[in-house]
Amino acid sequence: MSSAMFFVQQCPTCGRRLRVCVEYLGKTIQCRHCRGTFVARDPDNSPSRSDPEGVLMRRVEELLAVGRHA
């Protein structure tokens, strides 16, 4: 049985704190409250402009590793 890993991100449109599944990191998502759209980004490790995919993938791997050990 797999359990999904989540992080919390604030919607830039309405300000609500949303639980976002790590599989959506880097993808455009929609707020369930206001329907505003934004890119899912882990606030603890926002991707840099020089290597956005590399930073993002490293963070995903870190979060998945934590989930395996929990």
Buried (B, 14 or more C-beta within 10 A) or exposed (E): EEEEBBBEBEBEBEEEEBEBEBEBBBEEBEBEEEEBEBEBBBEEBEBEEEEEEEBBBEBBEBBEEEBEEE
